[in-house]
Amino acid sequence: MKLHLAELSRRGVFKTLVAYAIASWVLIEVSDVIGGAFLQPEWFVAAMTTLLVLGAFPVVLLSWRYDITWEGIKRDTSRVDDEVERSARRISAFLVLFLLTVTTALWVNYFLSHSENELENLVQSQLGAPEIGEDGRIVSMAVLPFDDFSPEGGKQWVADSIADAILHQLSQNRDLIVTAKTSSFGFRDSGRTAAEIGKALGVQALLEGSVQVIGDRIRVTSQFVRTSDQAHIWSDVHEATIEDWFDIQDAIATKVTELILPHSRPEDQRGGQTRPPSLEAYRLLMVGRDLVGLSDTNDEAVKLIGVVVEIWPEYADAWAWLAEARTKQMRLLYESDTASRAQVREARESRDEALDKALRLDPDNPVALIRRGFAGSGIAGLGKLHDALSRVWELSPNDAKVLARMAGLAQYSADYPLAESLIGRARIVDPADYEIFESSLWPVCGRDPVTPLVEKQLDDYPTTPVNTLRM
């Protein structure tokens, strides 16, 4: 054995392996330190380590056959006993095999633990309402659609607008999980109890209410209910003129925040969307928003929102939604066989003008920021999109669509743990969104059964024929 080791030493195998190990270690450390500056994916260092370990085998073989001298690389032509050579090769192979075994074990352990965490997180996102802690603190809630109790009826849009605005304002606080409108408004007239809704949405409390509009007066009744025991934590009645109902929604949102986050600072709860110039402007924009994106009504949305910005040119939200409608119009024109380049150019220029005006009036307008981000192209465009989404995420930490888009960017850059974390958060905020649900399945598809999750999703949340077919 000593003779065999001596031959390996004479040929410089050990010296070469030590030098190779040191160089590999330096390369790994440098890559780990500077990787963040180059958006290096998390798996890069592990993959490079594996390749360097695999590279040890050819290094051993080459160091056995060749010597590095001042005159260059020369082949070692000296003869040794055949038994010594075979033993030396066995020792070299053993060293490489040992390194490969250790590396394989580390990779298997990584994937197994990662898979367990993925499945655990996914299953956890399907569970019902979390238990309230010993201190009774509430960290998750949903705003249900308010009922219209107006004597003459026809004011459901006012009730929905108030509930939507309260939800939006509450969702600005990053210390609170607020279920998205897509999920909470799906329980309109469902007949379910607060406990059942809380379990389905995974929240600890619900805000519900009703609206009465009589003449130019509005009366809003609201109550905050704990889902675990259906106890009413708080209730109140607000009255004002119809034009002042924005003050009512602010008062309700502020009171709920004080109840569940008594130590929150004013900067933790941002003001939400800018106030509309008038109730009529808001109503028309709500009608136009519902028409945006549909192939048979999008042109009507462009016209209606165009009227809004013409009458109220300082309405930032209207300009942002005009840009949305123009973007959809561009896509429809691209798909049309009869559209001209001039029409496409006009739609693009109108979109850009609307975006400029929206961001000039409100630099933090989320709709305009995201649309501006998507307007780019190439690597630079991805960077702008990332910056736009990050800014909106900072302003609206409970925006499920933004979380899902951020997850898509993270997955595109191969940062899979971040992508999983973001899509998991989006799933918690908006459990009824079928697109987000579908995206949340990718970590376990092909490895774990997803049929039970799909069946539970279809049972718990309203769906459409299209979503049913997708599932």
SEGUTI-180510 format. One record per residue (C-alpha): residue in three letters; residue number from 1; y, z negated, x. Coordinates in steps of 0.2 Angstrom, whole numbers. Each point is the difference from the previous one (the first is absolute). Layout:
+------+-----+-------+-------+-------+
| code | pos | north |    up |  east |
+------+-----+-------+-------+-------+
|  ala | NUM |     Y |     Z |     X |
...
+------+-----+-------+-------+-------+
% end
This chain:
+------+-----+-------+-------+-------+
| code | pos | north |    up |  east |
+------+-----+-------+-------+-------+
|  met |   1 |     0 |     0 |     0 |
|  lys |   2 |    12 |    -4 |    14 |
|  leu |   3 |    -3 |    17 |     8 |
|  his |   4 |     4 |     8 |   -17 |
|  leu |   5 |    16 |   -10 |    -2 |
|  ala |   6 |     4 |     4 |    18 |
|  glu |   7 |    -2 |    19 |    -3 |
|  leu |   8 |    11 |    -1 |   -16 |
|  ser |   9 |    13 |    -9 |    11 |
|  arg |  10 |    -1 |    12 |    14 |
|  arg |  11 |     3 |    14 |   -12 |
|  gly |  12 |    16 |    -9 |    -7 |
|  val |  13 |    -7 |    -1 |   -18 |
|  phe |  14 |     5 |   -18 |    -2 |
|  lys |  15 |    17 |     3 |     8 |
|  thr |  16 |     3 |    15 |   -12 |
|  leu |  17 |    -5 |    -9 |   -15 |
|  val |  18 |    12 |   -15 |     4 |
|  ala |  19 |    14 |    13 |     3 |
|  tyr |  20 |    -4 |     9 |   -16 |
|  ala |  21 |    -1 |   -17 |   -10 |
|  ile |  22 |    17 |    -5 |     7 |
|  ala |  23 |     8 |    17 |    -4 |
|  ser |  24 |    -7 |     0 |   -17 |
|  trp |  25 |     6 |   -18 |    -4 |
|  val |  26 |    18 |     5 |     6 |
|  leu |  27 |    -1 |    16 |   -11 |
|  ile |  28 |    -5 |   -11 |   -15 |
|  glu |  29 |    13 |   -13 |     2 |
|  val |  30 |    14 |    13 |     3 |
|  ser |  31 |    -5 |     9 |   -16 |
|  asp |  32 |    -1 |   -16 |   -10 |
|  val |  33 |    18 |    -5 |     5 |
|  ile |  34 |     9 |    17 |    -2 |
|  gly |  35 |   -11 |     7 |   -14 |
|  gly |  36 |    11 |    -7 |   -14 |
|  ala |  37 |    15 |    10 |     7 |
|  phe |  38 |   -10 |    16 |    -3 |
|  leu |  39 |    -7 |    -5 |   -17 |
|  gln |  40 |   -17 |    -2 |     8 |
|  pro |  41 |   -14 |    -3 |   -14 |
|  glu |  42 |    -8 |   -17 |     1 |
|  trp |  43 |   -17 |     8 |     4 |
|  phe |  44 |     6 |     9 |    16 |
|  val |  45 |    -3 |   -14 |    12 |
|  ala |  46 |   -18 |    -3 |    -6 |
|  ala |  47 |    -4 |    19 |     1 |
|  met |  48 |     8 |     1 |    17 |
|  thr |  49 |   -10 |   -15 |     6 |
|  thr |  50 |   -16 |     8 |    -6 |
|  leu |  51 |     3 |    16 |     9 |
|  leu |  52 |     4 |    -9 |    16 |
|  val |  53 |   -17 |    -9 |    -2 |
|  leu |  54 |    -9 |    16 |    -3 |
|  gly |  55 |     9 |     7 |    15 |
|  ala |  56 |    -8 |   -13 |    12 |
|  phe |  57 |   -16 |     9 |    -1 |
|  pro |  58 |     6 |    17 |     8 |
|  val |  59 |    10 |   -11 |    12 |
|  val |  60 |   -15 |    -9 |     7 |
|  leu |  61 |   -10 |    17 |     2 |
|  leu |  62 |    15 |     8 |     9 |
|  ser |  63 |     2 |   -15 |    11 |
|  trp |  64 |   -18 |     1 |     5 |
|  arg |  65 |     1 |    18 |     4 |
|  tyr |  66 |    17 |     2 |     8 |
|  asp |  67 |    12 |   -10 |    11 |
|  ile |  68 |    19 |     0 |     0 |
|  thr |  69 |     6 |     2 |    18 |
|  trp |  70 |    16 |     4 |     8 |
|  glu |  71 |    -6 |    18 |     2 |
|  gly |  72 |    -3 |     1 |   -19 |
|  ile |  73 |   -15 |    -3 |   -11 |
|  lys |  74 |   -17 |     4 |     9 |
|  arg |  75 |   -18 |    -1 |    -6 |
|  asp |  76 |   -11 |   -13 |     8 |
|  thr |  77 |   -14 |     9 |     8 |
|  ser |  78 |    -9 |   -14 |     8 |
|  arg |  79 |   -18 |    -3 |    -4 |
|  val |  80 |    -7 |   -16 |    -7 |
|  asp |  81 |   -17 |    -5 |    -5 |
|  asp |  82 |    -5 |     7 |   -17 |
|  glu |  83 |    -4 |   -17 |    -7 |
|  val |  84 |    17 |    -7 |     5 |
|  glu |  85 |     9 |    14 |    -8 |
|  arg |  86 |   -10 |    -2 |   -16 |
|  ser |  87 |     4 |   -19 |     0 |
|  ala |  88 |    18 |     3 |     3 |
|  arg |  89 |     1 |    12 |   -15 |
|  arg |  90 |    -9 |   -12 |   -11 |
|  ile |  91 |    13 |   -14 |     5 |
|  ser |  92 |    14 |    12 |    -3 |
|  ala |  93 |    -7 |     5 |   -17 |
|  phe |  94 |    -3 |   -18 |    -4 |
|  leu |  95 |    19 |    -4 |     3 |
|  val |  96 |     6 |    14 |   -11 |
|  leu |  97 |   -13 |    -4 |   -14 |
|  phe |  98 |     6 |   -18 |     0 |
|  leu |  99 |    18 |     6 |    -2 |
|  leu | 100 |    -5 |    12 |   -14 |
|  thr | 101 |    -9 |   -14 |    -9 |
|  val | 102 |    14 |   -12 |     1 |
|  thr | 103 |    12 |    13 |    -6 |
|  thr | 104 |   -11 |     5 |   -14 |
|  ala | 105 |    -2 |   -18 |    -6 |
|  leu | 106 |    18 |    -2 |     0 |
|  trp | 107 |     3 |    16 |   -11 |
|  val | 108 |   -14 |    -5 |   -12 |
|  asn | 109 |     7 |   -18 |    -2 |
|  tyr | 110 |    18 |     8 |    -3 |
|  phe | 111 |    -6 |    12 |   -13 |
|  leu | 112 |   -11 |   -13 |    -9 |
|  ser | 113 |    14 |   -13 |    -1 |
|  his | 114 |    13 |    13 |    -4 |
|  ser | 115 |   -12 |     6 |   -14 |
|  glu | 116 |    -2 |   -17 |    -7 |
|  asn | 117 |    19 |    -3 |     0 |
|  glu | 118 |     3 |    16 |    -9 |
|  leu | 119 |   -13 |    -3 |   -14 |
|  glu | 120 |     6 |   -18 |    -1 |
|  asn | 121 |    19 |     5 |    -2 |
|  leu | 122 |    -5 |    14 |   -13 |
|  val | 123 |   -10 |   -12 |   -10 |
|  gln | 124 |    13 |   -13 |     1 |
|  ser | 125 |    13 |    12 |    -7 |
|  gln | 126 |   -11 |     2 |   -15 |
|  leu | 127 |    -1 |   -18 |    -4 |
|  gly | 128 |    10 |    -9 |   -14 |
|  ala | 129 |    15 |   -11 |     1 |
|  pro | 130 |     0 |   -11 |    15 |
|  glu | 131 |     0 |   -19 |    -3 |
|  ile | 132 |    17 |    -9 |     1 |
|  gly | 133 |     1 |   -11 |    15 |
|  glu | 134 |     1 |   -19 |    -1 |
|  asp | 135 |    19 |     1 |     1 |
|  gly | 136 |     0 |    11 |   -16 |
|  arg | 137 |     9 |    14 |    10 |
|  ile | 138 |    -1 |    17 |    -8 |
|  val | 139 |     0 |    15 |    12 |
|  ser | 140 |    -5 |    14 |   -12 |
|  met | 141 |     6 |     6 |   -17 |
|  ala | 142 |     2 |    15 |   -12 |
|  val | 143 |    14 |     5 |   -12 |
|  leu | 144 |    -8 |     6 |   -16 |
|  pro | 145 |    10 |    13 |   -11 |
|  phe | 146 |    12 |    -9 |   -12 |
|  asp | 147 |    -2 |     3 |   -19 |
|  asp | 148 |    13 |     8 |   -11 |
|  phe | 149 |     4 |   -12 |   -15 |
|  ser | 150 |    15 |     9 |    -5 |
|  pro | 151 |     2 |     1 |   -19 |
|  glu | 152 |     2 |    19 |     0 |
|  gly | 153 |   -12 |     3 |    14 |
|  gly | 154 |     2 |    14 |    12 |
|  lys | 155 |     6 |   -11 |    15 |
|  gln | 156 |   -16 |    -1 |     9 |
|  trp | 157 |     8 |    10 |    15 |
|  val | 158 |    13 |   -15 |     1 |
|  ala | 159 |   -14 |   -12 |     1 |
|  asp | 160 |   -10 |    10 |    13 |
|  ser | 161 |    16 |     3 |    10 |
|  ile | 162 |     3 |   -19 |     1 |
|  ala | 163 |   -17 |    -4 |     5 |
|  asp | 164 |    -1 |    14 |    13 |
|  ala | 165 |    17 |    -6 |     7 |
|  ile | 166 |    -6 |   -18 |     1 |
|  leu | 167 |   -16 |     5 |     8 |
|  his | 168 |     9 |    11 |    13 |
|  gln | 169 |    12 |   -14 |     5 |
|  leu | 170 |   -14 |   -13 |     1 |
|  ser | 171 |   -11 |    12 |    11 |
|  gln | 172 |    14 |     0 |    14 |
|  asn | 173 |    -6 |   -17 |     5 |
|  arg | 174 |   -13 |     1 |    14 |
|  asp | 175 |    -6 |   -18 |    -3 |
|  leu | 176 |    -6 |     5 |   -18 |
|  ile | 177 |   -14 |    12 |    -5 |
|  val | 178 |     7 |    10 |   -15 |
|  thr | 179 |   -12 |    11 |    -9 |
|  ala | 180 |     6 |    18 |    -2 |
|  lys | 181 |     6 |     7 |   -17 |
|  thr | 182 |   -15 |    13 |     0 |
|  ser | 183 |   -12 |   -15 |    -2 |
|  ser | 184 |    10 |   -13 |   -10 |
|  phe | 185 |     7 |    12 |   -13 |
|  gly | 186 |   -18 |     6 |    -3 |
|  phe | 187 |    -3 |   -16 |   -10 |
|  arg | 188 |    12 |     4 |   -13 |
|  asp | 189 |    -7 |    -4 |   -17 |
|  ser | 190 |   -17 |    -4 |     8 |
|  gly | 191 |    -3 |   -16 |   -10 |
|  arg | 192 |    -6 |    -9 |    16 |
|  thr | 193 |     4 |   -18 |     4 |
|  ala | 194 |    11 |    -5 |    14 |
|  ala | 195 |   -15 |    -6 |     9 |
|  glu | 196 |    -9 |    16 |    -2 |
|  ile | 197 |    14 |    11 |     6 |
|  gly | 198 |     3 |   -12 |    15 |
|  lys | 199 |   -18 |     2 |     5 |
|  ala | 200 |     1 |    19 |    -2 |
|  leu | 201 |    16 |     1 |    10 |
|  gly | 202 |    -4 |   -14 |    13 |
|  val | 203 |    16 |    -9 |    -4 |
|  gln | 204 |     4 |   -18 |    -3 |
|  ala | 205 |    14 |     2 |   -12 |
|  leu | 206 |     7 |    12 |   -13 |
|  leu | 207 |    18 |     3 |    -6 |
|  glu | 208 |     0 |     7 |   -18 |
|  gly | 209 |    14 |     1 |   -13 |
|  ser | 210 |     8 |     9 |   -14 |
|  val | 211 |    16 |     9 |    -4 |
|  gln | 212 |    10 |     1 |   -16 |
|  val | 213 |    15 |    12 |    -2 |
|  ile | 214 |    11 |    -3 |   -15 |
|  gly | 215 |    16 |    11 |     0 |
|  asp | 216 |     8 |    -2 |    17 |
|  arg | 217 |    -8 |   -17 |     4 |
|  ile | 218 |   -17 |    -2 |     9 |
|  arg | 219 |   -11 |   -16 |     0 |
|  val | 220 |   -13 |    -1 |    14 |
|  thr | 221 |   -14 |   -14 |    -1 |
|  ser | 222 |   -10 |    -2 |    15 |
|  gln | 223 |   -14 |   -12 |     6 |
|  phe | 224 |    -9 |    -4 |    16 |
|  val | 225 |   -19 |    -3 |    -3 |
|  arg | 226 |   -13 |    -7 |    12 |
|  thr | 227 |   -16 |    10 |    -1 |
|  ser | 228 |   -12 |   -14 |     5 |
|  asp | 229 |     3 |   -11 |   -16 |
|  gln | 230 |    13 |    11 |    -9 |
|  ala | 231 |    13 |   -13 |     1 |
|  his | 232 |    18 |     5 |    -3 |
|  ile | 233 |     9 |    -5 |    16 |
|  trp | 234 |    17 |     6 |    -6 |
|  ser | 235 |     8 |     9 |   -15 |
|  asp | 236 |    18 |     5 |    -4 |
|  val | 237 |    10 |    10 |   -12 |
|  his | 238 |    15 |    11 |     6 |
|  glu | 239 |    13 |     8 |   -11 |
|  ala | 240 |    14 |    13 |     5 |
|  thr | 241 |     8 |    16 |    -5 |
|  ile | 242 |   -12 |    15 |     2 |
|  glu | 243 |    11 |     6 |    15 |
|  asp | 244 |    -3 |   -16 |     9 |
|  trp | 245 |   -19 |    -1 |    -1 |
|  phe | 246 |     0 |     3 |    19 |
|  asp | 247 |     7 |   -17 |     2 |
|  ile | 248 |   -15 |    -7 |   -10 |
|  gln | 249 |   -13 |     8 |    10 |
|  asp | 250 |     8 |    -7 |    16 |
|  ala | 251 |     1 |   -17 |    -7 |
|  ile | 252 |   -19 |     1 |    -5 |
|  ala | 253 |    -5 |     6 |    17 |
|  thr | 254 |    10 |   -13 |     9 |
|  lys | 255 |    -7 |   -14 |   -11 |
|  val | 256 |   -18 |     5 |     3 |
|  thr | 257 |     3 |     1 |    19 |
|  glu | 258 |     8 |   -17 |     0 |
|  leu | 259 |   -15 |    -7 |    -9 |
|  ile | 260 |   -14 |     7 |    11 |
|  leu | 261 |    10 |     2 |    17 |
|  pro | 262 |    13 |   -15 |    -1 |
|  his | 263 |     4 |     2 |    19 |
|  ser | 264 |     2 |    18 |     0 |
|  arg | 265 |    16 |     6 |     8 |
|  pro | 266 |    12 |    13 |    -9 |
|  glu | 267 |    -4 |    13 |    13 |
|  asp | 268 |   -19 |    -2 |    -3 |
|  gln | 269 |     3 |     7 |   -18 |
|  arg | 270 |    10 |    17 |     1 |
|  gly | 271 |    10 |     6 |   -14 |
|  gly | 272 |   -12 |    14 |    -5 |
|  gln | 273 |     7 |    17 |    -6 |
|  thr | 274 |    18 |     2 |    -2 |
|  arg | 275 |     7 |    -3 |   -18 |
|  pro | 276 |     2 |    15 |   -10 |
|  pro | 277 |    18 |     5 |    -6 |
|  ser | 278 |    -4 |    -2 |   -18 |
|  leu | 279 |   -15 |    -3 |   -12 |
|  glu | 280 |     1 |    18 |    -6 |
|  ala | 281 |    -1 |     6 |    18 |
|  tyr | 282 |   -15 |   -11 |     3 |
|  arg | 283 |    -9 |     6 |   -16 |
|  leu | 284 |     2 |    18 |     4 |
|  leu | 285 |    -6 |    -2 |    18 |
|  met | 286 |   -16 |    -9 |    -7 |
|  val | 287 |    -3 |    15 |   -11 |
|  gly | 288 |     2 |    12 |    14 |
|  arg | 289 |   -11 |   -10 |    12 |
|  asp | 290 |   -14 |     1 |   -13 |
|  leu | 291 |     1 |    19 |     1 |
|  val | 292 |     0 |     2 |    19 |
|  gly | 293 |   -15 |     7 |     8 |
|  leu | 294 |    -8 |     8 |   -15 |
|  ser | 295 |    -1 |    19 |     1 |
|  asp | 296 |     5 |     3 |   -18 |
|  thr | 297 |    15 |   -13 |     0 |
|  asn | 298 |     6 |    -1 |    17 |
|  asp | 299 |    14 |    14 |    -3 |
|  glu | 300 |     6 |   -11 |   -14 |
|  ala | 301 |     1 |   -15 |    11 |
|  val | 302 |    10 |    10 |    12 |
|  lys | 303 |    13 |     4 |   -14 |
|  leu | 304 |     0 |   -17 |    -7 |
|  ile | 305 |     3 |    -9 |    16 |
|  gly | 306 |    12 |    13 |     5 |
|  val | 307 |    10 |    -5 |   -15 |
|  val | 308 |    -1 |   -18 |     5 |
|  val | 309 |     7 |     3 |    17 |
|  glu | 310 |    14 |    11 |    -7 |
|  ile | 311 |     6 |   -13 |   -12 |
|  trp | 312 |    -3 |   -15 |    12 |
|  pro | 313 |     1 |     7 |    18 |
|  glu | 314 |    -1 |   -17 |     8 |
|  tyr | 315 |   -17 |    -4 |    -7 |
|  ala | 316 |   -11 |    -1 |    16 |
|  asp | 317 |   -17 |    -2 |    -9 |
|  ala | 318 |     4 |    16 |   -11 |
|  trp | 319 |     4 |    10 |    16 |
|  ala | 320 |   -17 |    -6 |     8 |
|  trp | 321 |   -10 |     5 |   -15 |
|  leu | 322 |     9 |    17 |    -1 |
|  ala | 323 |    -7 |     2 |    18 |
|  glu | 324 |   -17 |    -4 |    -6 |
|  ala | 325 |     1 |    12 |   -15 |
|  arg | 326 |     6 |    14 |    12 |
|  thr | 327 |   -14 |    -3 |    12 |
|  lys | 328 |   -13 |     2 |   -14 |
|  gln | 329 |    10 |    16 |    -5 |
|  met | 330 |    -2 |     7 |    18 |
|  arg | 331 |   -19 |    -3 |    -1 |
|  leu | 332 |    -1 |     8 |   -17 |
|  leu | 333 |    10 |    15 |     7 |
|  tyr | 334 |   -12 |     1 |    15 |
|  glu | 335 |   -15 |     1 |   -11 |
|  ser | 336 |     8 |    13 |   -12 |
|  asp | 337 |    -3 |    19 |     2 |
|  thr | 338 |    17 |     5 |    -7 |
|  ala | 339 |    12 |   -12 |    10 |
|  ser | 340 |    12 |     7 |    12 |
|  arg | 341 |     5 |    -7 |    17 |
|  ala | 342 |    17 |    -2 |    -7 |
|  gln | 343 |    -6 |   -12 |   -13 |
|  val | 344 |   -10 |   -10 |    12 |
|  arg | 345 |    15 |    -1 |    12 |
|  glu | 346 |    11 |    -6 |   -14 |
|  ala | 347 |   -12 |   -14 |    -5 |
|  arg | 348 |    -1 |    -5 |    18 |
|  glu | 349 |    19 |    -1 |     3 |
|  ser | 350 |     2 |    -9 |   -17 |
|  arg | 351 |   -13 |   -13 |     6 |
|  asp | 352 |     9 |    -2 |    16 |
|  glu | 353 |    17 |    -2 |    -8 |
|  ala | 354 |    -7 |   -13 |   -12 |
|  leu | 355 |    -8 |   -10 |    14 |
|  asp | 356 |    16 |     0 |    10 |
|  lys | 357 |    10 |    -7 |   -15 |
|  ala | 358 |   -14 |   -13 |    -5 |
|  leu | 359 |     0 |    -7 |    18 |
|  arg | 360 |    19 |     1 |     2 |
|  leu | 361 |     1 |   -11 |   -16 |
|  asp | 362 |   -15 |   -11 |     4 |
|  pro | 363 |    -7 |     1 |    18 |
|  asp | 364 |   -14 |   -11 |    -5 |
|  asn | 365 |    -5 |    10 |   -16 |
|  pro | 366 |   -20 |     0 |     1 |
|  val | 367 |    -2 |    16 |    -9 |
|  ala | 368 |    12 |    10 |    11 |
|  leu | 369 |    -6 |    -8 |    16 |
|  ile | 370 |   -18 |     5 |    -3 |
|  arg | 371 |     4 |    18 |    -6 |
|  arg | 372 |    11 |     2 |    16 |
|  gly | 373 |   -15 |    -6 |    10 |
|  phe | 374 |   -11 |    13 |    -8 |
|  ala | 375 |    12 |    14 |     2 |
|  gly | 376 |    -4 |     1 |    19 |
|  ser | 377 |   -13 |     9 |     9 |
|  gly | 378 |   -11 |    -1 |    16 |
|  ile | 379 |    -1 |   -15 |    11 |
|  ala | 380 |    19 |    -3 |    -2 |
|  gly | 381 |    -3 |     0 |   -19 |
|  leu | 382 |   -14 |   -12 |     1 |
|  gly | 383 |    12 |   -12 |    10 |
|  lys | 384 |    13 |     1 |   -13 |
|  leu | 385 |   -12 |    -3 |   -14 |
|  his | 386 |    -7 |   -15 |     9 |
|  asp | 387 |    18 |    -7 |     2 |
|  ala | 388 |     4 |     4 |   -18 |
|  leu | 389 |   -15 |    -9 |    -7 |
|  ser | 390 |     2 |   -14 |    12 |
|  arg | 391 |    18 |    -3 |    -6 |
|  val | 392 |    -6 |     1 |   -19 |
|  trp | 393 |   -14 |   -12 |     4 |
|  glu | 394 |    12 |   -12 |     8 |
|  leu | 395 |    11 |     1 |   -16 |
|  ser | 396 |   -15 |     1 |   -13 |
|  pro | 397 |   -15 |    -9 |     8 |
|  asn | 398 |    -9 |     1 |   -17 |
|  asp | 399 |     1 |    19 |    -2 |
|  ala | 400 |   -18 |     5 |    -1 |
|  lys | 401 |     4 |    19 |     2 |
|  val | 402 |     9 |    -4 |    16 |
|  leu | 403 |   -14 |   -11 |     7 |
|  ala | 404 |   -12 |    14 |    -4 |
|  arg | 405 |    10 |    13 |     9 |
|  met | 406 |     2 |   -11 |    15 |
|  ala | 407 |   -19 |    -2 |     0 |
|  gly | 408 |    -2 |    18 |     0 |
|  leu | 409 |    12 |     2 |    15 |
|  ala | 410 |   -10 |   -14 |     9 |
|  gln | 411 |   -16 |     9 |    -4 |
|  tyr | 412 |     7 |    16 |     7 |
|  ser | 413 |     5 |    -9 |    16 |
|  ala | 414 |   -18 |    -7 |     1 |
|  asp | 415 |     6 |   -18 |    -2 |
|  tyr | 416 |   -14 |    -4 |   -13 |
|  pro | 417 |     2 |   -19 |     0 |
|  leu | 418 |    19 |     2 |    -5 |
|  ala | 419 |    -5 |    13 |   -13 |
|  glu | 420 |   -13 |   -11 |    -8 |
|  ser | 421 |    12 |   -15 |    -1 |
|  leu | 422 |    14 |    11 |    -8 |
|  ile | 423 |   -11 |     8 |   -13 |
|  gly | 424 |    -8 |   -17 |    -3 |
|  arg | 425 |    18 |    -7 |    -4 |
|  ala | 426 |     4 |    15 |   -11 |
|  arg | 427 |   -17 |    -3 |    -9 |
|  ile | 428 |     5 |   -18 |    -4 |
|  val | 429 |    18 |     5 |    -6 |
|  asp | 430 |    -6 |    15 |   -11 |
|  pro | 431 |   -19 |    -3 |    -4 |
|  ala | 432 |     1 |    13 |   -15 |
|  asp | 433 |     6 |    14 |    11 |
|  tyr | 434 |   -15 |    12 |     2 |
|  glu | 435 |     7 |    10 |    15 |
|  ile | 436 |     2 |   -17 |     9 |
|  phe | 437 |   -17 |    -6 |    -5 |
|  glu | 438 |    -8 |    16 |     6 |
|  ser | 439 |     9 |    -2 |    17 |
|  ser | 440 |    -6 |   -17 |     1 |
|  leu | 441 |   -18 |     5 |     0 |
|  trp | 442 |     0 |    11 |    16 |
|  pro | 443 |    -4 |   -15 |    11 |
|  val | 444 |   -17 |    -3 |    -8 |
|  cys | 445 |    -5 |    17 |    -7 |
|  gly | 446 |   -16 |     7 |     7 |
|  arg | 447 |    -5 |   -18 |     6 |
|  asp | 448 |     1 |   -12 |   -15 |
|  pro | 449 |    -3 |     3 |   -18 |
|  val | 450 |    16 |     4 |    -9 |
|  thr | 451 |    -7 |     4 |   -17 |
|  pro | 452 |     2 |   -18 |    -6 |
|  leu | 453 |    19 |     0 |     5 |
|  val | 454 |     3 |    16 |    -9 |
|  glu | 455 |    -8 |    -6 |   -16 |
|  lys | 456 |    10 |   -16 |     1 |
|  gln | 457 |    16 |    10 |     2 |
|  leu | 458 |    -4 |    10 |   -15 |
|  asp | 459 |    -4 |   -15 |   -10 |
|  asp | 460 |    15 |   -10 |     5 |
|  tyr | 461 |    14 |    12 |     0 |
|  pro | 462 |     6 |    14 |   -12 |
|  thr | 463 |    -4 |    18 |     6 |
|  thr | 464 |     2 |    18 |    -4 |
|  pro | 465 |   -13 |    14 |    -2 |
|  val | 466 |     6 |     6 |    17 |
|  asn | 467 |    -2 |   -17 |     9 |
|  thr | 468 |   -17 |    -2 |    -8 |
|  leu | 469 |    -6 |    17 |     7 |
|  arg | 470 |     7 |    -5 |    17 |
|  met | 471 |   -10 |   -16 |     0 |
+------+-----+-------+-------+-------+
% end
